[in-house]
């Protein structure tokens, strides 16, 4: 299986290699840590500014060029997490075996749920834990909790 790692804004593929690529490679995965255009070791024409759509196209081109029939999983952090969603949606059907994408919105939701869990461990009523965590509705709190921990 091949795993393509995608970094966020302000970092590069080598940093993704350090935090995740090396452990995955030791576990036997073929890992590629991609530098998005304008980051890391990429070269772009002087006076041009790559766009997010260019990032998506870069990964689609890489997938087409490097297709050897093995399953491919896309893993991204921050803007790279969002990139995994858009690449998977634009890739040919069946070419992506899975995606793992962590965006700032996911992280913010997890932090809010954590606040609610802390309130529950203090013995607060569920409604108070929900409000402490900044959820306006019980269903929103329940759904966020279920996404993070599974259904109660």
Secondary structure, DSSP 8 states (H G I E B T S, - for coil): -EEEEE--TT--HHHHIIIIIHHHHHTT-EEEEE--TTSTT----TT----HHHHHHHHHHHHHHT--SS-EEEEEETHHHHHHHHHHHHS-TTS--EEEEE-HHHHHHHHHHHHHHHHHHTT--HHHHHHHTT-SSHHHHHHHHHHHH---
